[in-house]
Amino acid sequence: MNGIIKLNDMNFKKLLVNIKKLFSDFWILSFSLALLLILINLIIVPMYKKISDLQKQIAIEKNELETKYIRRQTIRRTLSSLQHTKVEWPKLYNSFYPEFGREVSFIRELERIADRYNLAQNIRLEPTLASPLANDIQVIPMQLTLNGNFANVVSYMHALENQSYIIHLKSLKISRTRPDGTVQADLRYDTYWHKK
């Protein structure tokens, strides 16, 4: 029996050594796990949140920069268009308002339109009755008397209204002059002239 007890004492000692070893391994494992949890909670999670916040902030700033870039491009295009308009403005301005003193070319254009529509025309442009509209714009009354086919008179008026010059129809009187359908149209216009 003594031998059995010794054997059991040895087994017990081994068991105690194994338990101590297991217990120390458990403490090492527990300590490592606790250290890992502390490391995750104190360093990794806050870093992840900071990185996530930085990504959001970068996305916001990227959108703001893109918006600013688009605005700047729009401003550049607008300024370029404005510069082009400044250069082209005199041509455009003169296309709306014939130049004072060039009444003959204006009348020739009216004659060409009347010829195109087979109309007899009497033009009375009255520069002596000019009235100022703005510093450099004069309003000059004009009377037209047209004789011809009604459809041609309407076509003439349409062509006149589609000219680049600004004119304003003030009155219109159409009357039949002959039984064959010939009409006489009396028109009064205000014409606008650029005075240099």
C-alpha positions as CSV (number, residue, x, y, z in Angstrom):
1,M,0.0,0.0,0.0
2,N,2.8,2.2,0.6
3,G,3.7,1.9,-3.0
4,I,0.2,2.8,-4.1
5,I,0.2,5.9,-1.9
6,K,3.5,6.9,-3.3
7,L,2.2,6.5,-6.7
8,N,-0.8,8.5,-5.8
9,D,1.3,11.2,-4.2
10,M,3.3,11.4,-7.4
11,N,0.2,11.5,-9.4
12,F,-1.1,14.1,-7.1
13,K,2.0,16.2,-7.4
14,K,1.9,15.9,-11.2
15,L,-1.7,16.8,-11.0
16,L,-0.9,19.8,-8.9
17,V,1.9,20.8,-11.3
18,N,-0.4,20.4,-14.2
19,I,-3.1,22.4,-12.5
20,K,-0.6,25.1,-11.6
21,K,0.6,25.1,-15.2
22,L,-3.0,25.2,-16.5
23,F,-3.8,27.9,-14.0
24,S,-0.8,29.9,-15.0
25,D,-1.7,29.3,-18.7
26,F,-5.3,30.4,-17.9
27,W,-4.0,33.6,-16.3
28,I,-1.7,34.3,-19.2
29,L,-4.5,33.6,-21.6
30,S,-6.9,35.7,-19.5
31,F,-4.4,38.5,-19.2
32,S,-3.7,38.4,-23.0
33,L,-7.4,38.4,-23.7
34,A,-8.0,41.3,-21.3
35,L,-5.0,43.2,-22.8
36,L,-6.4,42.6,-26.3
37,L,-9.8,43.9,-25.3
38,I,-8.3,46.9,-23.7
39,L,-6.2,47.5,-26.8
40,I,-9.2,47.1,-29.1
41,N,-11.4,49.5,-27.0
42,L,-8.7,52.1,-26.2
43,I,-6.8,52.2,-29.5
44,I,-8.4,50.4,-32.4
45,V,-12.1,51.4,-32.0
46,P,-11.2,55.1,-31.5
47,M,-8.8,55.0,-34.5
48,Y,-11.6,53.4,-36.6
49,K,-14.0,56.1,-35.6
50,K,-11.4,58.8,-36.4
51,I,-10.7,57.2,-39.8
52,S,-14.5,57.0,-40.5
53,D,-15.0,60.6,-39.5
54,L,-12.0,61.7,-41.6
55,Q,-13.5,59.8,-44.6
56,K,-16.8,61.6,-44.1
57,Q,-15.1,65.0,-43.8
58,I,-13.0,64.3,-46.9
59,A,-16.1,63.4,-48.9
60,I,-17.8,66.6,-47.7
61,E,-14.7,68.7,-48.7
62,K,-14.5,66.9,-52.0
63,N,-18.1,67.8,-52.8
64,E,-17.5,71.4,-51.8
65,L,-14.4,71.6,-54.0
66,E,-16.2,70.1,-56.9
67,T,-19.0,72.6,-56.4
68,K,-16.5,75.5,-56.2
69,Y,-14.8,74.2,-59.4
70,I,-18.1,74.0,-61.3
71,R,-19.0,77.6,-60.1
72,R,-15.5,78.8,-61.2
73,Q,-15.9,77.2,-64.6
74,T,-19.3,78.8,-65.0
75,I,-17.9,82.2,-64.0
76,R,-15.1,81.8,-66.5
77,R,-17.6,80.9,-69.3
78,T,-19.8,83.8,-68.3
79,L,-16.9,86.2,-68.3
80,S,-15.7,84.9,-71.7
81,S,-19.2,85.3,-73.1
82,L,-19.4,88.8,-71.6
83,Q,-16.1,89.7,-73.3
84,H,-17.4,88.4,-76.6
85,T,-20.6,90.3,-76.1
86,K,-18.6,93.5,-75.4
87,V,-16.8,93.1,-78.7
88,E,-19.9,92.2,-80.6
89,W,-22.2,94.7,-79.0
90,P,-21.7,97.6,-81.4
91,K,-22.5,95.3,-84.4
92,L,-25.6,93.9,-82.6
93,Y,-26.7,97.4,-81.5
94,N,-26.3,98.8,-85.0
95,S,-28.3,95.8,-86.4
96,F,-31.3,96.9,-84.3
97,Y,-31.0,100.6,-85.0
98,P,-30.0,101.9,-88.4
99,E,-27.5,104.7,-88.2
100,F,-29.0,108.2,-88.4
101,G,-28.0,109.7,-91.8
102,R,-28.3,106.3,-93.6
103,E,-31.9,106.7,-94.5
104,V,-31.3,106.1,-98.2
105,S,-30.1,102.5,-97.6
106,F,-33.1,101.9,-95.3
107,I,-35.5,103.2,-98.1
108,R,-33.7,101.0,-100.7
109,E,-34.3,97.9,-98.5
110,L,-38.0,98.9,-98.3
111,E,-38.1,99.2,-102.1
112,R,-36.5,95.8,-102.6
113,I,-39.2,94.2,-100.4
114,A,-42.0,96.0,-102.3
115,D,-40.5,94.8,-105.6
116,R,-40.3,91.2,-104.3
117,Y,-44.1,91.3,-103.6
118,N,-45.1,93.4,-106.8
119,L,-46.4,96.4,-104.8
120,A,-46.4,100.0,-105.7
121,Q,-45.0,101.9,-102.7
122,N,-44.9,105.5,-101.5
123,I,-42.5,106.1,-98.6
124,R,-42.5,109.2,-96.4
125,L,-39.8,109.2,-93.8
126,E,-40.0,112.3,-91.7
127,P,-36.6,113.0,-90.0
128,T,-37.7,116.5,-89.2
129,L,-40.3,115.0,-86.8
130,A,-37.6,113.0,-84.9
131,S,-38.0,112.8,-81.2
132,P,-35.3,111.5,-78.8
133,L,-36.0,108.2,-77.1
134,A,-32.6,107.9,-75.3
135,N,-29.3,109.7,-75.5
136,D,-28.4,108.2,-78.8
137,I,-31.7,106.8,-80.1
138,Q,-34.1,108.9,-82.2
139,V,-37.7,107.9,-83.1
140,I,-38.6,108.9,-86.7
141,P,-42.2,108.5,-88.0
142,M,-42.6,106.8,-91.3
143,Q,-45.7,106.6,-93.6
144,L,-46.1,103.9,-96.2
145,T,-48.7,103.7,-98.9
146,L,-48.8,100.3,-100.6
147,N,-50.9,99.4,-103.7
148,G,-51.4,95.8,-104.9
149,N,-52.9,92.4,-104.1
150,F,-54.0,92.0,-100.4
151,A,-52.0,88.8,-99.9
152,N,-48.9,90.6,-101.2
153,V,-49.5,93.5,-98.8
154,V,-49.7,91.1,-95.9
155,S,-46.5,89.4,-97.1
156,Y,-44.8,92.8,-97.3
157,M,-45.8,93.6,-93.8
158,H,-44.6,90.3,-92.5
159,A,-41.2,90.7,-94.3
160,L,-40.9,94.2,-92.9
161,E,-41.6,93.0,-89.3
162,N,-38.9,90.3,-89.8
163,Q,-36.2,92.8,-90.6
164,S,-33.4,93.2,-88.0
165,Y,-34.4,96.8,-87.4
166,I,-36.8,97.7,-84.7
167,I,-40.0,99.3,-86.1
168,H,-43.3,99.8,-84.4
169,L,-46.6,99.7,-86.3
170,K,-48.8,102.5,-85.1
171,S,-51.7,102.4,-87.5
172,L,-53.0,100.4,-90.5
173,K,-55.8,101.2,-92.9
174,I,-56.6,98.9,-95.8
175,S,-59.2,99.8,-98.5
176,R,-60.2,98.3,-101.8
177,T,-59.4,100.6,-104.6
178,R,-60.5,98.6,-107.7
179,P,-63.0,95.8,-108.3
180,D,-60.1,93.4,-109.4
181,G,-59.1,93.1,-105.7
182,T,-56.4,95.7,-105.7
183,V,-56.1,97.3,-102.2
184,Q,-54.4,100.4,-100.8
185,A,-52.7,100.0,-97.4
186,D,-51.8,103.1,-95.4
187,L,-49.3,102.2,-92.7
188,R,-47.8,104.4,-90.0
189,Y,-44.6,103.2,-88.3
190,D,-42.2,104.5,-85.7
191,T,-38.7,103.7,-86.7
192,Y,-35.8,103.9,-84.3
193,W,-32.4,105.3,-85.4
194,H,-29.0,105.3,-83.8
195,K,-27.5,108.8,-83.7
196,K,-23.7,109.0,-83.3
